[in-house]
Amino acid sequence: MGEISHDNPFVEEEDRVLLSPYFEPRPPGQDPDTPPLTYEVAGPRRMLFFEPANVRAAIVTCGGLCPGINDVVRRLVLALWYNYGVREIFGIRYGYRGLVEGEGEVPYILKPEEIETISNDGGTYLGSSRGNQDPVDMVDFLQRRKIQILFTIGGDGTQRGAMAISREARKRGYALSVVGIPKTIDNDIGLVERTFGFDTAVSLAAHVLRGAHVEAEAEHNGVVIVKIMGRQSGFLATQASIA
């Protein structure tokens, strides 16, 4: 399922990838014709939904900072510009609040020459914020500017916001493609094995933990407590402690 042959470089619409590679007996009473849970296969399609030359795309970064955000923004712009011929790419300022009229700042117009070196800088070129903006207001903003593709770079809260935007657009019959790009040093987004920035966070946290261990060993019955980010997930704390 979902295999691309050398004779056919495209992914067909019916190609799927299984959610789980393990065989599980069907629950009692379940229809034997019920298909297993699957997802669409990523890759090039024979037909493009939008005409690239006429597309307006937007990129937004939300939530906390994470190593690699600017590199993702840069690569998105380069791919849209050179691979697809998109010439109108908006950089939404300071997270989802930049999608609310009168609340955010004027979006950047992103071009390759302007973002060429941003991957050398930390933080996010577009700015970020946290908040619960109304999806109605955000879709109003996108629709007024005739934006057809929105890339949302962020963690679980950002992706919930992306889902709300997608549902509001669908309710209106507005053809909007919302592409969620998982970003979190916590590595706590389901079905994503490793989010970008996680490895960097582990290596830096491990350095601090090694120093704390030296401090503890130097004291009689010494104990050092190091607080690491992660909220309700322990991936960062676990990996850093055994690194």
C-alpha positions in Angstrom: 0.0 0.0 0.0 1.3 3.4 -0.9 4.4 2.2 -2.7 5.7 4.5 -5.5 7.3 2.6 -8.4 9.9 3.9 -10.8 7.5 3.7 -13.6 4.9 5.7 -11.7 6.4 8.6 -9.6 3.0 9.7 -8.4 1.0 8.7 -5.4 -2.5 7.6 -6.4 -5.5 8.9 -4.4 -6.4 5.4 -3.2 -2.9 4.7 -1.8 -3.0 4.4 2.0 -0.6 3.6 4.8 -1.7 1.5 7.8 -2.0 3.2 11.2 -0.7 0.0 12.9 1.6 -2.7 11.4 0.2 -5.2 13.9 -2.6 -7.7 13.2 -5.4 -7.3 15.7 -8.5 -9.6 15.8 -11.7 -7.8 15.0 -13.9 -6.9 18.0 -17.0 -9.1 18.4 -19.9 -7.7 16.3 -17.7 -5.6 14.0 -18.6 -5.8 10.3 -16.0 -8.0 8.7 -15.8 -5.6 5.7 -14.8 -2.7 7.9 -11.3 -1.6 6.6 -8.4 -1.1 9.0 -7.5 2.5 10.1 -5.3 4.1 7.4 -3.9 7.5 6.4 -3.3 9.1 3.0 0.2 8.6 1.6 2.2 11.8 1.3 3.8 12.5 -2.1 3.3 14.0 -5.6 -0.2 13.7 -7.1 -1.1 13.6 -10.8 -3.4 16.5 -10.4 -2.8 19.7 -8.4 -5.9 21.2 -6.7 -4.7 24.8 -7.0 -3.1 26.5 -10.0 0.4 27.3 -8.6 0.9 30.5 -10.5 -2.3 31.9 -8.9 -1.8 30.5 -5.4 -1.5 32.7 -2.3 0.1 30.9 0.6 0.7 32.0 4.2 3.1 30.7 6.9 2.5 31.2 10.6 4.6 30.2 13.6 3.0 29.8 17.0 3.8 28.9 20.6 7.2 28.5 22.2 10.5 28.7 20.4 12.2 25.6 19.1 15.5 25.1 17.3 15.0 24.9 13.5 11.9 27.1 13.0 13.6 29.5 10.7 15.1 26.7 8.6 11.5 25.3 8.2 10.2 28.7 7.1 13.1 29.2 4.7 12.6 25.8 3.1 8.9 26.3 2.7 9.5 29.6 0.9 12.1 28.0 -1.4 9.9 25.0 -2.2 6.9 27.1 -2.9 8.9 29.5 -5.1 11.2 27.3 -7.0 9.3 23.9 -7.1 5.8 25.2 -7.6 6.1 28.7 -9.0 4.2 30.3 -6.2 4.9 34.1 -6.1 2.7 35.3 -3.3 3.8 34.0 0.1 2.8 35.8 3.2 4.6 35.6 6.5 2.0 36.0 9.3 3.4 38.1 12.2 3.4 36.9 15.8 1.3 33.7 15.6 -2.4 33.4 15.3 -3.0 37.0 16.5 -1.5 38.0 13.2 -4.6 36.4 11.5 -7.0 38.7 13.3 -7.7 42.1 11.7 -6.7 45.0 13.9 -4.9 42.7 16.4 -1.8 41.6 14.5 0.7 43.4 12.4 0.9 43.6 8.6 2.2 40.3 7.1 5.6 40.1 5.5 5.8 39.3 1.8 8.3 36.5 1.7 10.8 36.1 -1.2 13.8 33.8 -1.5 16.4 36.6 -1.3 14.9 38.0 1.9 14.9 34.7 3.8 18.1 33.2 2.5 20.1 33.6 5.7 17.4 33.3 8.4 18.3 29.7 9.1 21.5 31.0 10.8 19.4 32.8 13.3 17.6 31.5 16.4 14.0 32.1 17.3 11.5 32.7 14.6 11.8 35.3 11.8 8.0 35.7 11.8 7.5 36.2 15.6 5.2 34.0 17.7 2.5 34.3 20.3 0.1 32.2 22.4 -3.6 32.7 22.5 -7.1 31.5 21.6 -8.1 33.6 18.6 -11.6 33.0 17.2 -11.4 30.8 14.0 -14.2 32.9 12.5 -12.0 36.0 12.7 -9.0 34.1 11.3 -10.8 32.7 8.4 -12.3 36.1 7.7 -8.7 37.4 7.5 -7.6 34.6 5.2 -10.7 34.9 2.9 -10.3 38.6 2.5 -6.8 38.1 1.3 -7.7 35.2 -0.9 -5.1 32.9 0.8 -5.5 29.3 -0.4 -2.8 27.5 1.6 -1.9 28.1 5.2 1.1 26.4 6.9 0.9 26.3 10.7 4.2 25.6 12.5 3.6 24.7 16.1 2.7 22.2 18.8 -0.5 20.5 19.9 -2.3 23.8 20.6 -1.3 25.2 17.3 -2.6 22.1 15.5 -5.9 22.3 17.3 -6.1 25.8 16.1 -5.3 24.7 12.6 -8.1 22.1 12.8 -10.6 24.8 14.0 -9.5 27.0 11.0 -10.0 24.1 8.6 -13.4 23.3 10.0 -14.6 26.9 9.8 -13.3 27.2 6.2 -15.1 23.9 5.2 -18.3 25.1 6.8 -18.2 28.2 4.6 -17.3 26.2 1.5 -14.0 28.1 1.3 -11.3 26.1 -0.5 -8.5 26.4 2.0 -5.7 23.9 2.5 -4.3 23.9 6.1 -1.0 22.1 6.5 0.1 21.5 10.1 3.9 21.2 10.7 4.5 19.7 14.1 7.0 21.8 16.2 7.7 21.1 19.9 10.8 20.3 21.9 8.4 18.1 24.1 8.0 15.6 21.3 4.4 15.1 22.4 2.5 15.1 19.2 0.7 11.9 18.4 1.8 9.8 15.4 4.9 11.8 15.0 8.0 9.8 15.9 10.3 12.9 16.5 9.6 16.6 16.2 12.3 18.9 15.0 14.1 20.6 17.8 13.8 17.7 20.2 17.3 16.3 19.6 18.8 19.8 20.2 16.8 20.2 23.5 17.9 16.7 24.6 21.6 17.5 24.0 21.5 20.8 25.9 19.5 19.4 28.8 21.9 16.4 29.0 24.8 18.9 29.4 23.0 20.6 32.3 22.1 17.3 33.9 25.8 16.1 33.8 26.8 19.3 35.6 24.1 18.8 38.2 25.3 15.2 38.7 28.8 16.4 39.4 27.4 18.9 42.0 25.4 16.2 43.7 28.3 13.8 43.9 30.5 16.5 45.5 28.1 16.8 48.5 27.4 14.3 51.3 24.0 12.7 50.3 23.8 15.5 47.7 20.6 15.8 45.7 20.1 18.2 42.8 16.6 18.8 41.3 16.5 19.9 37.6 13.2 21.0 36.2 12.9 20.3 32.4 10.1 21.3 30.1 7.5 18.7 29.0 4.3 19.6 30.7 2.3 16.3 30.6 4.9 14.3 28.7 8.3 13.0 29.9 10.1 12.3 26.6 12.5 15.2 27.0 13.3 14.4 30.7 13.7 10.7 29.9 16.0 11.1 26.9 18.1 13.8 28.6 18.6 11.7 31.7 19.9 8.7 29.9 21.9 10.6 27.2 
